[in-house]
């Protein structure tokens, strides 16, 4: 409630309290018995009504304000849902599964899958600092940048540099985002990636685990931040897990990353269900996003 409304509400409470006090002491100015009882009763009643009217007026105004805020949040949630792809187009030879659970009505996690020329696909995942509406607005900004730049700048290195420059120029200094951009060459399984301070994606191939470690600073921290592009290969039958820290923070135990490695290794057919089951509601204090890419051993249609 705004400070002015709180002041008026407390004024109403004090007026009602003074009316009750005057009725008990039978005096508007204690200890003098003034005025006479019939007139005092009328004044006390009037004061009590005025105080109650002020309180009800402020509470009603606050109720309408919060109702409007809730309507705005519902609209924001509906808009943000359109930022995340509801249905992913099938990739020949690959299987994609996603899971997104915001902590509040809107969240600061963003993921996207963008089709590129020459049988390539861009996977983008970002986690904005903070929660709620401010984080959601910055996530929407990053989504717009990725979509607008991906067709012209499909190289993850250039994409990271351009987005970092934009965020440093047009966002507050206390706002930043960790992100990972991966371009998959579908025919060869080659991954070209930049990890901007994000949780290292986990690649599980041939019973071996590879971490796509950070190759630069989070986006929006430093205008001249440098990023490095690296390569990896996902073999047939391999898995690639991208996630935000809301997943690891929700896992019970001292080594949540080990739980993720175990889930990738021991449940090849139900990996996403296993990952979702690791989220403990008691420890869930952040948005949770999971993107799981599986390269099929036998391409579709063979």
FENDAMO-V23079 format. One record per residue. N is the residue number from 1. RES is the residue in one small letter. PSI is psi in radians with two decimals (999 if undefined). Layout:
BEGIN
[[N/RES/PSI] [N/RES/PSI]]
END
This chain:
BEGIN
[[1/x/2.34] [2/x/2.71] [3/x/-0.69] [4/x/-0.69] [5/x/-0.63] [6/x/-0.69] [7/x/-0.80] [8/x/-0.66] [9/x/-0.79] [10/x/-0.59] [11/x/-0.75] [12/x/-0.72] [13/x/-0.74] [14/x/-0.68] [15/x/-0.77] [16/x/-0.71] [17/x/-0.69] [18/x/-0.63] [19/x/-0.75] [20/x/-0.74] [21/x/-0.77] [22/x/-0.62] [23/x/-0.63] [24/x/-0.76] [25/x/-0.17] [26/x/0.66] [27/x/2.39] [28/x/-0.50] [29/x/1.68] [30/x/2.45] [31/x/0.17] [32/x/2.25] [33/x/1.70] [34/x/2.42] [35/x/-2.75] [36/x/2.74] [37/x/-0.85] [38/x/-0.75] [39/x/-0.69] [40/x/-0.75] [41/x/-0.71] [42/x/-0.73] [43/x/-0.76] [44/x/-0.79] [45/x/-0.74] [46/x/-0.76] [47/x/-0.73] [48/x/-0.73] [49/x/-0.75] [50/x/-0.79] [51/x/-0.77] [52/x/-0.65] [53/x/-0.72] [54/x/-0.76] [55/x/-0.84] [56/x/-0.64] [57/x/-0.81] [58/x/-0.72] [59/x/-0.70] [60/x/-0.73] [61/x/-0.73] [62/x/-0.64] [63/x/-0.79] [64/x/-0.65] [65/x/-0.78] [66/x/-0.57] [67/x/-0.70] [68/x/-0.68] [69/x/-0.73] [70/x/-0.67] [71/x/-0.71] [72/x/-0.68] [73/x/-0.67] [74/x/-0.76] [75/x/-0.71] [76/x/-0.69] [77/x/-0.72] [78/x/-0.69] [79/x/-0.75] [80/x/-0.57] [81/x/-0.51] [82/x/-0.30] [83/x/-0.45] [84/x/2.32] [85/x/2.09] [86/x/-0.72] [87/x/2.08] [88/x/2.39] [89/x/2.37] [90/x/2.43] [91/x/2.15] [92/x/2.17] [93/x/0.02] [94/x/2.77] [95/x/2.23] [96/x/2.32] [97/x/2.44] [98/x/2.71] [99/x/2.28] [100/x/2.20] [101/x/1.76] [102/x/2.58] [103/x/-0.68] [104/x/-2.91] [105/x/-0.68] [106/x/2.69] [107/x/3.05] [108/x/0.21] [109/x/2.56] [110/x/2.37] [111/x/2.69] [112/x/2.70] [113/x/2.04] [114/x/2.21] [115/x/2.33] [116/x/2.84] [117/x/2.89] [118/x/0.72] [119/x/0.77] [120/x/2.71] [121/x/2.35] [122/x/2.25] [123/x/2.16] [124/x/2.37] [125/x/2.30] [126/x/2.62] [127/x/1.93] [128/x/2.50] [129/x/2.51] [130/x/-3.07] [131/x/2.99] [132/x/-2.67] [133/x/-0.79] [134/x/-0.76] [135/x/-0.67] [136/x/-0.67] [137/x/-0.73] [138/x/-0.64] [139/x/-0.71] [140/x/-0.62] [141/x/-0.76] [142/x/-0.70] [143/x/-0.76] [144/x/-0.69] [145/x/-0.78] [146/x/-0.81] [147/x/-0.65] [148/x/-0.52] [149/x/-0.37] [150/x/-0.69] [151/x/-0.64] [152/x/-0.59] [153/x/1.28] [154/x/-0.15] [155/x/2.16] [156/x/-0.56] [157/x/-0.87] [158/x/-0.68] [159/x/-0.78] [160/x/-0.76] [161/x/-0.74] [162/x/-0.76] [163/x/-0.69] [164/x/-0.77] [165/x/-0.72] [166/x/-0.79] [167/x/-0.65] [168/x/-0.52] [169/x/-0.60] [170/x/0.11] [171/x/2.74] [172/x/2.70] [173/x/-0.34] [174/x/0.15] [175/x/2.28] [176/x/3.08] [177/x/2.40] [178/x/2.60] [179/x/2.77] [180/x/2.31] [181/x/2.18] [182/x/2.22] [183/x/2.12] [184/x/2.17] [185/x/1.86] [186/x/-0.60] [187/x/-0.72] [188/x/-0.33] [189/x/0.16] [190/x/2.36] [191/x/2.24] [192/x/2.12] [193/x/2.73] [194/x/2.24] [195/x/1.86] [196/x/1.32] [197/x/0.34] [198/x/2.88] [199/x/2.31] [200/x/2.09] [201/x/2.61] [202/x/2.17] [203/x/2.22] [204/x/1.91] [205/x/2.37] [206/x/0.75] [207/x/0.26] [208/x/2.55] [209/x/2.34] [210/x/2.31] [211/x/2.29] [212/x/1.44] [213/x/2.89] [214/x/2.43] [215/x/0.27] [216/x/3.11] [217/x/2.80] [218/x/2.67] [219/x/2.35] [220/x/0.04] [221/x/-0.84] [222/x/2.27] [223/x/-0.61] [224/x/0.40] [225/x/2.47] [226/x/2.52] [227/x/2.67] [228/x/2.37] [229/x/2.32] [230/x/2.93] [231/x/2.67] [232/x/2.99] [233/x/2.26] [234/x/2.00] [235/x/2.83] [236/x/2.32] [237/x/-0.09] [238/x/2.85] [239/x/2.54] [240/x/2.13] [241/x/2.11] [242/x/2.41] [243/x/2.85] [244/x/2.90] [245/x/-0.18] [246/x/-0.49] [247/x/-0.92] [248/x/-0.60] [249/x/-0.36] [250/x/-0.03] [251/x/2.27] [252/x/2.38] [253/x/2.90] [254/x/-0.29] [255/x/1.34] [256/x/-0.54] [257/x/-0.61] [258/x/-0.60] [259/x/-0.64] [260/x/-0.76] [261/x/-0.73] [262/x/-0.68] [263/x/-0.66] [264/x/-0.60] [265/x/-0.57] [266/x/-0.17] [267/x/1.13] [268/x/-0.52] [269/x/-0.35] [270/x/0.70] [271/x/-0.81] [272/x/-0.75] [273/x/-0.66] [274/x/-0.73] [275/x/-0.76] [276/x/-0.59] [277/x/-0.29] [278/x/-0.31] [279/x/1.98] [280/x/2.05] [281/x/-0.52] [282/x/-0.46] [283/x/-0.05] [284/x/1.84] [285/x/0.37] [286/x/2.91] [287/x/2.53] [288/x/2.16] [289/x/2.33] [290/x/2.29] [291/x/2.09] [292/x/2.15] [293/x/2.24] [294/x/2.22] [295/x/2.12] [296/x/2.53] [297/x/-0.65] [298/x/2.07] [299/x/2.64] [300/x/2.39] [301/x/-0.18] [302/x/999]]
END
